[in-house]
Amino acid sequence: MKKALLFIPVPIILLIFLLSNLQESTPKINKQSIVKGPSDWMSQQRMYPYDEIKQDVYLSEMKKANQHYANRNGEIEWEFVGPTNIGGRITDIEMPAGQSLVIYIGGASGGVLKTEDAGSSWEQKFTGVPTISIGDIAIDPKDPDILYVGTGEANASSYSFLGSGIYKSLDGGNSWQYSGLEESAYIGRIIVDHTNSQRVFTAACGTLFSQNETRGIYRTDDGGENWEQVLSVSDSTAAIDLVQHPTDPNILYAAFWERERGLTWRKSFGPSSGIWKTTDGGDNWVELSNGLPGDTDKGRIGLTISVSNPDVLYAMYDMPSQTMYVYKTIDGGASWQRVDNNYLHGMGSSFAWYFGQIRVDPTDENRVYTLGQIMFRTNNSGDNWSQIDNNVHVDHHAMFFDQESGIVYLGNDGGLYRSSNNGNSWTKINNLPLTQFYGFDISNTDPDFMIGGTQDNNSIRTIGGNTMNWQVVWGGDGMQCAINQQDNDIAYVESQWGGLGRSFNATSTWPSFDYIADAMYNDRTNWSAPIALTPENDQVVYFGTYRVWKSTQNGSSWSAVSEDLTDGGSNSFNTLTTLAVSPLNENYVLAGSADGNVHISLDAGFGWNSISDGLPDRWITRVAFDPIDEETIYVTVSGFRWDEALPHVYKSTNLGDSWIEISGDLPEIPINTIVINPTNNEELIVGTDAGTYITHNGGANWESMSGNMPQTPIVSLRINPLTNWLYAATYGNSIYKVDLDDLYVGNKEQIASSQNFDTKMVYNGSSKYILIENNEPQSFQINVFSLSGRKLGTFSSGLLQVEKAQFDVTKYFETSKEMLLFEIVGKSQSQTLKAI
């Protein structure tokens, strides 16, 4: 079914991302031929209009962004907003031997977190590197301060961000240095030899969307200074798993997975998938075959070796038709026997390539765990299997056994869990800042009320502003969302493929949401369909499929108000991705599409004109109106440069008749979102795949403003006009906020000591006045704005001496239901008052 409304969490594999090839040119997509599934959305917007991404371009531009991050203003202090109780996708868990308090976890797009108190608190450790998607973590068994991190999530999933190689730390993660294999793309496993810290092995997957020779097993004998490829199967077969004998370091087993990927197709099975063994430290390898699937299509393979009896290994094979096989050897791989007894059919659903992990208890060779969409355990080497993930989030990717405490740790798309009884029951560790957001909104008048859509963790909400009190309000993958700023009890959420819901009690303790997308159900719809509310009208809502729908009754009824605004076609690629309504003129509406089209309506959606000329043929991520000049609009785009330069931010001062690029010195990476300072439209802020950037001169120059925030992908930015705080929703590290007053005018303590005037609001009955206490002769201009950014008026004080003066502003409240902003601009300074 194209769309389904779900009221419980469902496992959705987010979308496979990018990669690369090293050819000199690549044909563009045949837009009409694309057949799109859930796992294509994030990759397509970054590749369009090509089939692939140049790996060298990606790496160079991410390095440029990393240099900007290194040169950022370190005094910018972002505050963490949350959530921590929702979780996000974990790709690896590691602990130093004998240290039960220390845990490292790798996030799919959230870096490396470390705890030194068994999970009571966490610290982000993976900073100062170009990419923070984690494939694997390894700790030196001889020195727990030495760590290796392989970048690039190996699960071929959602947005498996391309990695930039392996990084090494000598101080427990406090600092990192590049260690090599930049072109490996994704890392499946890293093993530090338990007898020789200088010898390290790595399973490198290679790129997703192209064949390349970097796939295989690599070895370094000098602690990561130099690497040698010691085993390669083919240019389309990834090294995905690797285990080492616990007493004989020269014996290793490697799993290979034949997989190829195109923009519109996936091949996750092939005859070259298999298991290989070395007995001389990697110099020579033999393929193991006795009892294993032969020359037939085989998928991803997971490996585990028994610590208590290293002649025992288990291998989990993803096979066609949702079949999962588990094999066991008791003679070091010389022969194998199938031991799943058909218990595991369907445990990986139709995307078992997303998982591929199997673990044997280090103290009991007969107790084995298989990780998939759901999880099973056997206590008798496979004679019987039991599902053991009740009351646990689905989609399992990582497991670690702490032999000192007896605790088993589990990582999945919902976060981190622990069990003290071998998985019979699980407790969630509810304090991890790893949530991956798709959409976000915040109340203008109550900044404690926030709502967001998240990857595989539903649409969520908080009304208390606490990092720990977010709750699920709508099922599925949460997508776009919106709060009615005139009446916060009205709010909108969305699941994948346009599953739109609305609430009339969104701020209550137990809000209810109703499905309201019946009218659009059969339309061609984007994975994350756009919604836009009208800033000064509490009834009018717009929704995008391949055309624009409008409701004048808060979604109770809908009418299609446009024709097809895409290039056409019969699939979900040709759909709208972004909508915006002007805060200055509610008749002005913008629409942008996945296939590079931008349209404008000047009559509240009833007539539309294409304004795409002058814009690149790229996926449109955001359209936006200027909050001060109603004829100024903005467009941001996704994608990576191929042979041509690719600016990502555009501006028009004539409603799209012509465009200028204002990307300045931004790195050429996807821009996912944009906001404009409502009192100074020379100040723009964008969210990119590598953090936030700000310009103070209309886009001529940009600087990183990520401050102390991780260099994480930013998917949504919102300025709360009541507090003047900027909120950044990330894809991997939850939400942060920063006080824009600090960004614009510096340290607040310095302001207070040098202020040459002061202001306050004075109330006298129903009348409202601005009181200015002036400390030197000067004139003042008072600008009046609605919270949505619409300018309501302006007036001058005339020349004031050192005196107090009072100005009546009552008339501005007579036609406004909401809080107003008064910007008082003096000779050299300005202040802002808020009143209702």
Secondary structure as the mmCIF struct_conf table of DSSP 4:
data_model
#
loop_
_struct_conf.conf_type_id
_struct_conf.id
_struct_conf.beg_label_comp_id
_struct_conf.beg_label_asym_id
_struct_conf.beg_label_seq_id
_struct_conf.end_label_comp_id
_struct_conf.end_label_asym_id
_struct_conf.end_label_seq_id
BEND BEND1 PHE A 7 ILE A 8
STRN STRN1 SER A 20 ASN A 21
BEND BEND2 GLU A 24 GLU A 24
HELX_LH_PP_P HELX_LH_PP_P1 PRO A 27 PRO A 27
STRN STRN2 LYS A 28 LYS A 28
HELX_LH_PP_P HELX_LH_PP_P2 ILE A 29 ILE A 29
HELX_RH_3T_P HELX_RH_3T_P1 LYS A 31 SER A 33
HELX_RH_3T_P HELX_RH_3T_P2 PRO A 38 ASP A 40
HELX_RH_AL_P HELX_RH_AL_P1 TRP A 41 MET A 47
TURN_TY1_P TURN_TY1_P1 TYR A 48 PRO A 49
STRN STRN3 TYR A 50 TYR A 50
BEND BEND3 ASP A 51 GLU A 52
STRN STRN4 ILE A 53 LYS A 54
HELX_RH_AL_P HELX_RH_AL_P2 GLN A 55 ALA A 70
TURN_TY1_P TURN_TY1_P2 ASN A 71 ASN A 71
BEND BEND4 ARG A 72 ARG A 72
TURN_TY1_P TURN_TY1_P3 GLY A 74 GLU A 75
STRN STRN5 GLU A 79 GLY A 82
BEND BEND5 THR A 84 ILE A 86
STRN STRN6 ILE A 90 GLU A 94
TURN_TY1_P TURN_TY1_P4 ALA A 97 GLY A 98
TURN_TY1_P TURN_TY1_P5 SER A 100 LEU A 101
STRN STRN7 ILE A 103 GLY A 107
TURN_TY1_P TURN_TY1_P6 ALA A 108 GLY A 110
STRN STRN8 GLY A 111 THR A 115
BEND BEND6 GLU A 116 ASP A 117
TURN_TY1_P TURN_TY1_P7 ALA A 118 GLY A 119
BEND BEND7 SER A 120 SER A 121
STRN STRN9 GLU A 123 GLN A 124
BEND BEND8 GLY A 128 PRO A 130
STRN STRN10 ILE A 134 ASP A 140
TURN_TY1_P TURN_TY1_P8 PRO A 141 LYS A 142
STRN STRN11 ASP A 143 THR A 151
BEND BEND9 GLY A 152 GLY A 152
TURN_TY1_P TURN_TY1_P9 ALA A 154 ASN A 155
TURN_TY1_P TURN_TY1_P10 SER A 158 TYR A 159
STRN STRN12 ILE A 166 SER A 169
BEND BEND10 LEU A 170 ASP A 171
TURN_TY1_P TURN_TY1_P11 GLY A 172 GLY A 173
BEND BEND11 ASN A 174 SER A 175
STRN STRN13 GLN A 177 GLY A 180
HELX_RH_3T_P HELX_RH_3T_P3 GLU A 182 SER A 184
STRN STRN14 ILE A 187 VAL A 192
BEND BEND12 HIS A 194 THR A 195
TURN_TY1_P TURN_TY1_P12 SER A 197 GLN A 198
STRN STRN15 VAL A 200 ALA A 204
BEND BEND13 LEU A 208 SER A 210
TURN_TY1_P TURN_TY1_P13 GLU A 213 THR A 214
STRN STRN16 GLY A 216 THR A 220
BEND BEND14 ASP A 221 ASP A 222
TURN_TY1_P TURN_TY1_P14 GLY A 223 GLY A 224
BEND BEND15 GLU A 225 ASN A 226
STRN STRN17 GLU A 228 LEU A 231
STRN STRN18 SER A 234 SER A 234
TURN_TY1_P TURN_TY1_P15 ASP A 235 SER A 236
STRN STRN19 THR A 237 GLN A 244
BEND BEND16 PRO A 246 THR A 247
TURN_TY1_P TURN_TY1_P16 PRO A 249 ASN A 250
STRN STRN20 LEU A 252 GLU A 258
STRN STRN21 GLU A 260 ARG A 261
BEND BEND17 LEU A 263 THR A 264
STRN STRN22 ARG A 266 LYS A 267
STRN STRN23 GLY A 270 GLY A 270
TURN_TY1_P TURN_TY1_P17 PRO A 271 SER A 272
STRN STRN24 GLY A 274 THR A 278
BEND BEND18 THR A 279 ASP A 280
TURN_TY1_P TURN_TY1_P18 GLY A 281 GLY A 282
BEND BEND19 ASP A 283 ASN A 284
STRN STRN25 VAL A 286 LEU A 288
TURN_TY1_P TURN_TY1_P19 ASN A 290 GLY A 291
BEND BEND20 LEU A 292 LEU A 292
BEND BEND21 ASP A 295 THR A 296
STRN STRN26 LYS A 298 LYS A 298
STRN STRN27 ILE A 301 ILE A 305
BEND BEND22 VAL A 307 SER A 308
TURN_TY1_P TURN_TY1_P20 PRO A 310 ASP A 311
STRN STRN28 LEU A 313 MET A 319
TURN_TY1_P TURN_TY1_P21 PRO A 320 GLN A 322
STRN STRN29 THR A 323 THR A 329
BEND BEND23 ILE A 330 ASP A 331
TURN_TY1_P TURN_TY1_P22 GLY A 332 GLY A 333
BEND BEND24 ALA A 334 SER A 335
STRN STRN30 GLN A 337 ARG A 338
TURN_TY1_P TURN_TY1_P23 ASN A 341 SER A 350
HELX_RH_3T_P HELX_RH_3T_P4 ALA A 352 TYR A 354
STRN STRN31 GLN A 357 VAL A 360
TURN_TY1_P TURN_TY1_P24 PRO A 362 THR A 363
TURN_TY1_P TURN_TY1_P25 GLU A 365 ASN A 366
STRN STRN32 VAL A 368 LEU A 371
BEND BEND25 GLY A 372 ILE A 374
STRN STRN33 MET A 375 THR A 378
BEND BEND26 ASN A 379 ASN A 380
TURN_TY1_P TURN_TY1_P26 SER A 381 GLY A 382
BEND BEND27 ASP A 383 ASN A 384
STRN STRN34 SER A 386 GLN A 387
TURN_TY1_P TURN_TY1_P27 ASN A 390 ASN A 391
BEND BEND28 VAL A 392 VAL A 392
BEND BEND29 VAL A 394 VAL A 394
STRN STRN35 HIS A 396 ASP A 402
TURN_TY1_P TURN_TY1_P28 GLN A 403 GLY A 406
STRN STRN36 ILE A 407 ASN A 412
TURN_TY1_P TURN_TY1_P29 ASP A 413 GLY A 414
STRN STRN37 GLY A 415 SER A 419
BEND BEND30 SER A 420 ASN A 421
TURN_TY1_P TURN_TY1_P30 ASN A 422 GLY A 423
BEND BEND31 ASN A 424 SER A 425
STRN STRN38 THR A 427 ILE A 429
STRN STRN39 GLN A 436 GLN A 436
STRN STRN40 PHE A 437 ILE A 442
BEND BEND32 ASN A 444 THR A 445
TURN_TY1_P TURN_TY1_P31 PRO A 447 ASP A 448
STRN STRN41 MET A 450 THR A 454
TURN_TY1_P TURN_TY1_P32 GLN A 455 ASP A 456
BEND BEND33 ASN A 457 ASN A 457
STRN STRN42 SER A 459 THR A 462
BEND BEND34 ILE A 463 GLY A 464
TURN_TY1_P TURN_TY1_P33 THR A 467 MET A 468
STRN STRN43 GLN A 471 TRP A 474
BEND BEND35 GLY A 476 ASP A 477
STRN STRN44 GLY A 478 GLY A 478
STRN STRN45 ALA A 482 ILE A 483
BEND BEND36 GLN A 485 GLN A 486
TURN_TY1_P TURN_TY1_P34 ASN A 488 ASP A 489
STRN STRN46 ALA A 491 SER A 495
TURN_TY1_P TURN_TY1_P35 GLN A 496 GLY A 498
STRN STRN47 GLY A 499 SER A 503
BEND BEND37 PHE A 504 PHE A 504
TURN_TY1_P TURN_TY1_P36 ALA A 506 THR A 507
BEND BEND38 SER A 508 TRP A 510
STRN STRN48 ASP A 514 TYR A 515
HELX_RH_3T_P HELX_RH_3T_P5 ASP A 518 MET A 520
TURN_TY1_P TURN_TY1_P37 TYR A 521 ASN A 522
BEND BEND39 ASP A 523 ASP A 523
TURN_TY1_P TURN_TY1_P38 TRP A 527 SER A 528
STRN STRN49 ILE A 531 LEU A 533
TURN_TY1_P TURN_TY1_P39 PRO A 535 GLU A 536
BEND BEND40 ASP A 538 GLN A 539
STRN STRN50 VAL A 541 GLY A 544
BEND BEND41 THR A 545 ARG A 547
STRN STRN51 VAL A 548 SER A 551
BEND BEND42 THR A 552 GLN A 553
TURN_TY1_P TURN_TY1_P40 ASN A 554 GLY A 555
BEND BEND43 SER A 556 SER A 557
STRN STRN52 SER A 559 ALA A 560
BEND BEND44 SER A 562 SER A 562
BEND BEND45 THR A 566 ASP A 567
BEND BEND46 SER A 570 ASN A 571
TURN_TY1_P TURN_TY1_P41 SER A 572 PHE A 573
BEND BEND47 ASN A 574 THR A 575
STRN STRN53 LEU A 576 VAL A 581
BEND BEND48 PRO A 583 LEU A 584
TURN_TY1_P TURN_TY1_P42 GLU A 586 ASN A 587
STRN STRN54 VAL A 589 SER A 593
TURN_TY1_P TURN_TY1_P43 ALA A 594 ASP A 595
BEND BEND49 GLY A 596 GLY A 596
STRN STRN55 VAL A 598 SER A 601
BEND BEND50 LEU A 602 ASP A 603
TURN_TY1_P TURN_TY1_P44 ALA A 604 GLY A 605
BEND BEND51 PHE A 606 GLY A 607
STRN STRN56 ASN A 609 SER A 610
TURN_TY1_P TURN_TY1_P45 ASP A 613 GLY A 614
BEND BEND52 LEU A 615 LEU A 615
BEND BEND53 ASP A 617 ARG A 618
STRN STRN57 ILE A 620 PHE A 625
BEND BEND54 PRO A 627 ILE A 628
TURN_TY1_P TURN_TY1_P46 GLU A 630 GLU A 631
STRN STRN58 ILE A 633 VAL A 637
BEND BEND55 TRP A 642 GLU A 644
STRN STRN59 VAL A 649 SER A 652
BEND BEND56 THR A 653 ASN A 654
TURN_TY1_P TURN_TY1_P47 LEU A 655 GLY A 656
BEND BEND57 ASP A 657 SER A 658
STRN STRN60 ILE A 660 GLU A 661
TURN_TY1_P TURN_TY1_P48 GLY A 664 ASP A 665
BEND BEND58 GLU A 668 ILE A 669
STRN STRN61 ILE A 671 ILE A 676
TURN_TY1_P TURN_TY1_P49 PRO A 678 THR A 679
TURN_TY1_P TURN_TY1_P50 ASN A 681 GLU A 682
STRN STRN62 LEU A 684 THR A 688
TURN_TY1_P TURN_TY1_P51 ASP A 689 ALA A 690
STRN STRN63 GLY A 691 THR A 695
BEND BEND59 HIS A 696 ASN A 697
TURN_TY1_P TURN_TY1_P52 GLY A 698 GLY A 699
BEND BEND60 ALA A 700 ASN A 701
STRN STRN64 GLU A 703 SER A 704
TURN_TY1_P TURN_TY1_P53 GLY A 707 ASN A 708
BEND BEND61 MET A 709 MET A 709
BEND BEND62 GLN A 711 GLN A 711
STRN STRN65 ILE A 714 ASN A 720
TURN_TY1_P TURN_TY1_P54 PRO A 721 ASN A 724
STRN STRN66 TRP A 725 THR A 730
STRN STRN67 TYR A 731 TYR A 731
BEND BEND63 GLY A 732 ASN A 733
STRN STRN68 ILE A 735 ASP A 739
HELX_RH_AL_P HELX_RH_AL_P3 LEU A 740 VAL A 745
HELX_RH_AL_P HELX_RH_AL_P4 LYS A 748 SER A 754
BEND BEND64 ASN A 756 ASN A 756
STRN STRN69 PHE A 757 ASN A 764
TURN_TY1_P TURN_TY1_P55 GLY A 765 SER A 766
STRN STRN70 SER A 767 ASN A 774
BEND BEND65 ASN A 775 PRO A 777
STRN STRN71 GLN A 778 SER A 786
TURN_TY1_P TURN_TY1_P56 LEU A 787 SER A 788
BEND BEND66 GLY A 789 GLY A 789
STRN STRN72 LYS A 791 LEU A 800
BEND BEND67 VAL A 802 GLU A 803
STRN STRN73 LYS A 804 ASP A 808
HELX_RH_3T_P HELX_RH_3T_P6 THR A 810 PHE A 813
BEND BEND68 GLU A 814 THR A 815
BEND BEND69 LYS A 817 GLU A 818
STRN STRN74 LEU A 820 VAL A 825
BEND BEND70 LYS A 827 SER A 828
STRN STRN75 SER A 830 ALA A 835
#
